[in-house]
Amino acid sequence: MSPRSASVNEELRRRSQQRLLQATVDLVDEHGYEATTLADIADRAGAARGLVSYYFPGKRQLLQSAVHRLMHTELAAALDRAPRPTGEGAGRELLARAIDAILSLARDRPRLMRTHMAGILQAEGFIQCPEQQRLAELLQETVTAYGSDDPETDYRLMRALLMGAVVAVLLPGAPMPVARLRAELFQRYGLDWELGDPPPPAAGDDASDTAR
């Protein structure tokens, strides 16, 4: 049997890493960060336990990479959803979709996103990794399509605004409604409420008030 080519080995490594990242978000979402061990992650991914430490220096770094992968895959799916926007208003629609994709993760996966944000605010801080870089590229492409003259600076501002909104959604004891935060972000960027993926009105909410 001839040895595998370098490209085949690289593809196998990529798939192995993706299984570990997916297992991480699933287990932390189900059981929490402290209750999830590296051995649990390897077992869920069907990988040798030593591979986790081979690919990632620690559990915190693994979680950040895993959540950043989840974020960029969800964002990419939202941006590419049919019908793909075209024409003069395409950039505004894409920006609305991007905002909704990130806010939806905070709404739908609160335990996972709260753990992720807590890790960023700890000593390790914001960890640069290929998954985070892909997320950054998608957001920069989005602000470019929106019409930014300085995508790098405007991406960083939008990232800060989105992170602040996610924290506000997840704040224990005093969470902000997603619709209210969405309205503020849409107003900041001059986006119509109907763009993107508008959330259904909550009980007792006046949709026209939320949109303002």
DODOGU-166534 format. One record per residue (C-alpha): residue number from 1; chain; x, y, z. Coordinates in Angstrom, 2 decimals, padded with zeros to 5 digits. Layout:
N
<nr NUM, kette A, c1 X, c2 Y, c3 Z>
...
END
This chain:
212
<nr 1, kette A, c1 000.00, c2 000.00, c3 000.00>
<nr 2, kette A, c1 001.44, c2 003.34, c3 -001.01>
<nr 3, kette A, c1 001.77, c2 006.05, c3 001.67>
<nr 4, kette A, c1 -000.90, c2 008.73, c3 001.83>
<nr 5, kette A, c1 -000.13, c2 011.98, c3 000.08>
<nr 6, kette A, c1 000.46, c2 015.20, c3 002.00>
<nr 7, kette A, c1 -002.90, c2 016.55, c3 000.81>
<nr 8, kette A, c1 -004.73, c2 013.46, c3 002.09>
<nr 9, kette A, c1 -002.99, c2 013.72, c3 005.47>
<nr 10, kette A, c1 -003.88, c2 017.41, c3 005.69>
<nr 11, kette A, c1 -007.52, c2 016.66, c3 004.94>
<nr 12, kette A, c1 -007.59, c2 013.98, c3 007.63>
<nr 13, kette A, c1 -006.10, c2 016.43, c3 010.14>
<nr 14, kette A, c1 -008.66, c2 019.05, c3 009.18>
<nr 15, kette A, c1 -011.55, c2 016.65, c3 009.66>
<nr 16, kette A, c1 -010.16, c2 015.47, c3 012.99>
<nr 17, kette A, c1 -009.87, c2 019.04, c3 014.23>
<nr 18, kette A, c1 -013.40, c2 019.84, c3 013.08>
<nr 19, kette A, c1 -014.79, c2 016.84, c3 014.97>
<nr 20, kette A, c1 -013.01, c2 018.01, c3 018.12>
<nr 21, kette A, c1 -014.33, c2 021.56, c3 017.72>
<nr 22, kette A, c1 -017.88, c2 020.36, c3 017.13>
<nr 23, kette A, c1 -017.70, c2 018.00, c3 020.12>
<nr 24, kette A, c1 -016.50, c2 020.90, c3 022.28>
<nr 25, kette A, c1 -019.41, c2 023.22, c3 021.52>
<nr 26, kette A, c1 -021.91, c2 020.38, c3 021.90>
<nr 27, kette A, c1 -020.58, c2 019.19, c3 025.26>
<nr 28, kette A, c1 -020.10, c2 022.63, c3 026.79>
<nr 29, kette A, c1 -023.60, c2 023.56, c3 025.63>
<nr 30, kette A, c1 -025.01, c2 020.42, c3 027.21>
<nr 31, kette A, c1 -023.01, c2 020.13, c3 030.44>
<nr 32, kette A, c1 -021.09, c2 023.37, c3 030.99>
<nr 33, kette A, c1 -017.40, c2 024.17, c3 030.84>
<nr 34, kette A, c1 -016.25, c2 022.77, c3 034.17>
<nr 35, kette A, c1 -018.11, c2 019.49, c3 033.71>
<nr 36, kette A, c1 -016.61, c2 018.93, c3 030.26>
<nr 37, kette A, c1 -013.18, c2 017.30, c3 030.18>
<nr 38, kette A, c1 -010.72, c2 016.94, c3 027.34>
<nr 39, kette A, c1 -011.26, c2 013.19, c3 027.57>
<nr 40, kette A, c1 -015.02, c2 013.72, c3 027.12>
<nr 41, kette A, c1 -014.35, c2 015.83, c3 024.03>
<nr 42, kette A, c1 -012.03, c2 013.24, c3 022.51>
<nr 43, kette A, c1 -014.53, c2 010.46, c3 023.19>
<nr 44, kette A, c1 -017.43, c2 012.43, c3 021.64>
<nr 45, kette A, c1 -015.27, c2 013.21, c3 018.58>
<nr 46, kette A, c1 -014.15, c2 009.59, c3 018.22>
<nr 47, kette A, c1 -010.52, c2 010.70, c3 018.43>
<nr 48, kette A, c1 -007.50, c2 009.56, c3 020.36>
<nr 49, kette A, c1 -007.23, c2 011.56, c3 023.57>
<nr 50, kette A, c1 -003.70, c2 012.67, c3 022.80>
<nr 51, kette A, c1 -004.92, c2 014.46, c3 019.66>
<nr 52, kette A, c1 -006.67, c2 017.13, c3 021.71>
<nr 53, kette A, c1 -003.42, c2 018.25, c3 023.33>
<nr 54, kette A, c1 -001.59, c2 017.85, c3 020.03>
<nr 55, kette A, c1 -003.86, c2 020.30, c3 018.25>
<nr 56, kette A, c1 -004.75, c2 022.67, c3 021.10>
<nr 57, kette A, c1 -002.65, c2 023.92, c3 024.06>
<nr 58, kette A, c1 -005.55, c2 023.75, c3 026.53>
<nr 59, kette A, c1 -009.27, c2 023.56, c3 027.07>
<nr 60, kette A, c1 -009.81, c2 027.32, c3 027.08>
<nr 61, kette A, c1 -008.05, c2 027.73, c3 023.74>
<nr 62, kette A, c1 -010.00, c2 024.79, c3 022.36>
<nr 63, kette A, c1 -013.30, c2 026.35, c3 023.43>
<nr 64, kette A, c1 -012.49, c2 029.71, c3 021.88>
<nr 65, kette A, c1 -011.55, c2 028.06, c3 018.59>
<nr 66, kette A, c1 -014.69, c2 025.93, c3 018.72>
<nr 67, kette A, c1 -017.01, c2 028.87, c3 019.34>
<nr 68, kette A, c1 -015.30, c2 031.00, c3 016.70>
<nr 69, kette A, c1 -015.82, c2 028.13, c3 014.23>
<nr 70, kette A, c1 -019.49, c2 027.94, c3 015.20>
<nr 71, kette A, c1 -019.81, c2 031.70, c3 014.75>
<nr 72, kette A, c1 -018.21, c2 031.82, c3 011.31>
<nr 73, kette A, c1 -020.15, c2 028.82, c3 010.02>
<nr 74, kette A, c1 -023.44, c2 030.32, c3 011.24>
<nr 75, kette A, c1 -022.47, c2 033.69, c3 009.80>
<nr 76, kette A, c1 -021.48, c2 032.19, c3 006.45>
<nr 77, kette A, c1 -024.77, c2 030.27, c3 006.26>
<nr 78, kette A, c1 -026.73, c2 033.46, c3 006.96>
<nr 79, kette A, c1 -024.81, c2 035.51, c3 004.39>
<nr 80, kette A, c1 -025.19, c2 032.82, c3 001.70>
<nr 81, kette A, c1 -028.85, c2 032.08, c3 002.39>
<nr 82, kette A, c1 -031.01, c2 032.23, c3 -000.72>
<nr 83, kette A, c1 -031.95, c2 034.54, c3 -002.18>
<nr 84, kette A, c1 -028.45, c2 036.00, c3 -002.09>
<nr 85, kette A, c1 -028.87, c2 039.79, c3 -002.02>
<nr 86, kette A, c1 -027.74, c2 041.74, c3 -005.07>
<nr 87, kette A, c1 -027.91, c2 045.29, c3 -006.26>
<nr 88, kette A, c1 -027.75, c2 048.60, c3 -004.43>
<nr 89, kette A, c1 -029.15, c2 047.38, c3 -001.12>
<nr 90, kette A, c1 -027.17, c2 044.13, c3 -000.92>
<nr 91, kette A, c1 -024.66, c2 045.43, c3 001.61>
<nr 92, kette A, c1 -027.37, c2 046.57, c3 004.00>
<nr 93, kette A, c1 -029.09, c2 043.19, c3 003.82>
<nr 94, kette A, c1 -025.80, c2 041.37, c3 004.43>
<nr 95, kette A, c1 -024.99, c2 043.53, c3 007.46>
<nr 96, kette A, c1 -028.47, c2 042.88, c3 008.87>
<nr 97, kette A, c1 -027.98, c2 039.14, c3 008.41>
<nr 98, kette A, c1 -024.60, c2 039.30, c3 010.15>
<nr 99, kette A, c1 -026.04, c2 041.11, c3 013.18>
<nr 100, kette A, c1 -028.92, c2 038.65, c3 013.40>
<nr 101, kette A, c1 -026.62, c2 035.63, c3 013.12>
<nr 102, kette A, c1 -024.51, c2 036.70, c3 016.10>
<nr 103, kette A, c1 -027.44, c2 037.80, c3 018.25>
<nr 104, kette A, c1 -029.22, c2 034.52, c3 017.51>
<nr 105, kette A, c1 -026.30, c2 032.55, c3 018.95>
<nr 106, kette A, c1 -026.55, c2 034.51, c3 022.19>
<nr 107, kette A, c1 -030.30, c2 033.90, c3 022.30>
<nr 108, kette A, c1 -030.26, c2 030.23, c3 021.32>
<nr 109, kette A, c1 -027.06, c2 028.99, c3 022.99>
<nr 110, kette A, c1 -026.74, c2 031.11, c3 026.14>
<nr 111, kette A, c1 -024.66, c2 028.68, c3 028.22>
<nr 112, kette A, c1 -022.09, c2 028.24, c3 025.46>
<nr 113, kette A, c1 -021.85, c2 031.93, c3 024.60>
<nr 114, kette A, c1 -021.73, c2 033.03, c3 028.24>
<nr 115, kette A, c1 -018.83, c2 030.64, c3 028.82>
<nr 116, kette A, c1 -017.08, c2 031.93, c3 025.71>
<nr 117, kette A, c1 -017.41, c2 035.57, c3 026.72>
<nr 118, kette A, c1 -016.25, c2 034.82, c3 030.26>
<nr 119, kette A, c1 -013.13, c2 033.15, c3 028.85>
<nr 120, kette A, c1 -012.30, c2 036.16, c3 026.70>
<nr 121, kette A, c1 -012.45, c2 038.40, c3 029.78>
<nr 122, kette A, c1 -010.06, c2 036.19, c3 031.74>
<nr 123, kette A, c1 -006.28, c2 036.37, c3 031.76>
<nr 124, kette A, c1 -005.83, c2 034.47, c3 028.49>
<nr 125, kette A, c1 -007.84, c2 037.13, c3 026.69>
<nr 126, kette A, c1 -008.76, c2 037.06, c3 023.04>
<nr 127, kette A, c1 -006.94, c2 034.16, c3 021.40>
<nr 128, kette A, c1 -005.97, c2 034.48, c3 017.76>
<nr 129, kette A, c1 -006.58, c2 031.28, c3 015.79>
<nr 130, kette A, c1 -007.54, c2 030.28, c3 012.23>
<nr 131, kette A, c1 -011.22, c2 030.03, c3 013.22>
<nr 132, kette A, c1 -011.19, c2 033.56, c3 014.64>
<nr 133, kette A, c1 -009.40, c2 034.82, c3 011.54>
<nr 134, kette A, c1 -012.08, c2 033.35, c3 009.29>
<nr 135, kette A, c1 -014.77, c2 035.03, c3 011.38>
<nr 136, kette A, c1 -012.89, c2 038.33, c3 011.09>
<nr 137, kette A, c1 -012.61, c2 037.94, c3 007.31>
<nr 138, kette A, c1 -016.35, c2 037.39, c3 006.94>
<nr 139, kette A, c1 -017.17, c2 040.42, c3 009.07>
<nr 140, kette A, c1 -014.68, c2 042.59, c3 007.17>
<nr 141, kette A, c1 -016.18, c2 041.44, c3 003.87>
<nr 142, kette A, c1 -019.61, c2 042.35, c3 005.24>
<nr 143, kette A, c1 -018.67, c2 045.88, c3 006.27>
<nr 144, kette A, c1 -016.95, c2 046.31, c3 002.89>
<nr 145, kette A, c1 -020.15, c2 045.28, c3 001.11>
<nr 146, kette A, c1 -022.04, c2 047.71, c3 003.35>
<nr 147, kette A, c1 -019.89, c2 050.50, c3 001.93>
<nr 148, kette A, c1 -017.12, c2 051.05, c3 004.48>
<nr 149, kette A, c1 -014.13, c2 053.10, c3 003.37>
<nr 150, kette A, c1 -012.04, c2 051.63, c3 006.21>
<nr 151, kette A, c1 -013.09, c2 047.99, c3 006.63>
<nr 152, kette A, c1 -010.43, c2 047.15, c3 009.23>
<nr 153, kette A, c1 -011.44, c2 049.95, c3 011.59>
<nr 154, kette A, c1 -015.16, c2 049.52, c3 010.98>
<nr 155, kette A, c1 -014.88, c2 045.76, c3 011.50>
<nr 156, kette A, c1 -013.25, c2 046.32, c3 014.88>
<nr 157, kette A, c1 -016.00, c2 048.75, c3 015.88>
<nr 158, kette A, c1 -018.72, c2 046.38, c3 014.76>
<nr 159, kette A, c1 -017.03, c2 043.51, c3 016.61>
<nr 160, kette A, c1 -017.00, c2 045.60, c3 019.78>
<nr 161, kette A, c1 -020.66, c2 046.52, c3 019.36>
<nr 162, kette A, c1 -021.66, c2 042.90, c3 018.75>
<nr 163, kette A, c1 -019.65, c2 041.67, c3 021.73>
<nr 164, kette A, c1 -021.31, c2 044.30, c3 023.91>
<nr 165, kette A, c1 -024.73, c2 043.24, c3 022.68>
<nr 166, kette A, c1 -023.98, c2 039.56, c3 023.35>
<nr 167, kette A, c1 -022.86, c2 040.38, c3 026.88>
<nr 168, kette A, c1 -026.04, c2 042.40, c3 027.41>
<nr 169, kette A, c1 -028.19, c2 039.46, c3 026.27>
<nr 170, kette A, c1 -026.36, c2 037.09, c3 028.62>
<nr 171, kette A, c1 -025.92, c2 039.32, c3 031.67>
<nr 172, kette A, c1 -027.10, c2 037.28, c3 034.67>
<nr 173, kette A, c1 -029.94, c2 038.94, c3 036.51>
<nr 174, kette A, c1 -030.36, c2 041.83, c3 034.08>
<nr 175, kette A, c1 -030.47, c2 040.54, c3 030.50>
<nr 176, kette A, c1 -031.50, c2 042.85, c3 027.68>
<nr 177, kette A, c1 -034.06, c2 041.60, c3 025.13>
<nr 178, kette A, c1 -032.51, c2 040.59, c3 021.81>
<nr 179, kette A, c1 -035.11, c2 042.63, c3 019.88>
<nr 180, kette A, c1 -034.23, c2 045.80, c3 021.77>
<nr 181, kette A, c1 -030.49, c2 045.36, c3 021.16>
<nr 182, kette A, c1 -031.17, c2 044.55, c3 017.53>
<nr 183, kette A, c1 -033.16, c2 047.76, c3 017.19>
<nr 184, kette A, c1 -030.26, c2 049.78, c3 018.61>
<nr 185, kette A, c1 -027.74, c2 048.18, c3 016.26>
<nr 186, kette A, c1 -030.02, c2 048.59, c3 013.26>
<nr 187, kette A, c1 -030.53, c2 052.25, c3 014.12>
<nr 188, kette A, c1 -026.76, c2 052.71, c3 014.45>
<nr 189, kette A, c1 -026.24, c2 051.40, c3 010.92>
<nr 190, kette A, c1 -029.39, c2 052.83, c3 009.37>
<nr 191, kette A, c1 -030.94, c2 049.42, c3 008.65>
<nr 192, kette A, c1 -034.66, c2 048.79, c3 008.20>
<nr 193, kette A, c1 -036.20, c2 046.40, c3 010.72>
<nr 194, kette A, c1 -037.47, c2 044.11, c3 007.94>
<nr 195, kette A, c1 -033.95, c2 043.33, c3 006.72>
<nr 196, kette A, c1 -032.11, c2 040.20, c3 007.82>
<nr 197, kette A, c1 -034.06, c2 037.75, c3 009.94>
<nr 198, kette A, c1 -036.36, c2 039.77, c3 012.21>
<nr 199, kette A, c1 -037.25, c2 038.00, c3 015.47>
<nr 200, kette A, c1 -040.93, c2 037.40, c3 016.24>
<nr 201, kette A, c1 -042.37, c2 039.95, c3 018.67>
<nr 202, kette A, c1 -042.24, c2 038.87, c3 022.29>
<nr 203, kette A, c1 -045.47, c2 038.67, c3 024.23>
<nr 204, kette A, c1 -046.60, c2 042.17, c3 025.14>
<nr 205, kette A, c1 -044.17, c2 043.89, c3 022.77>
<nr 206, kette A, c1 -045.27, c2 046.44, c3 020.23>
<nr 207, kette A, c1 -043.26, c2 045.60, c3 017.12>
<nr 208, kette A, c1 -043.49, c2 049.16, c3 015.83>
<nr 209, kette A, c1 -041.99, c2 050.47, c3 019.09>
<nr 210, kette A, c1 -039.17, c2 047.92, c3 019.01>
<nr 211, kette A, c1 -038.25, c2 048.85, c3 015.46>
<nr 212, kette A, c1 -037.72, c2 052.50, c3 016.34>
END
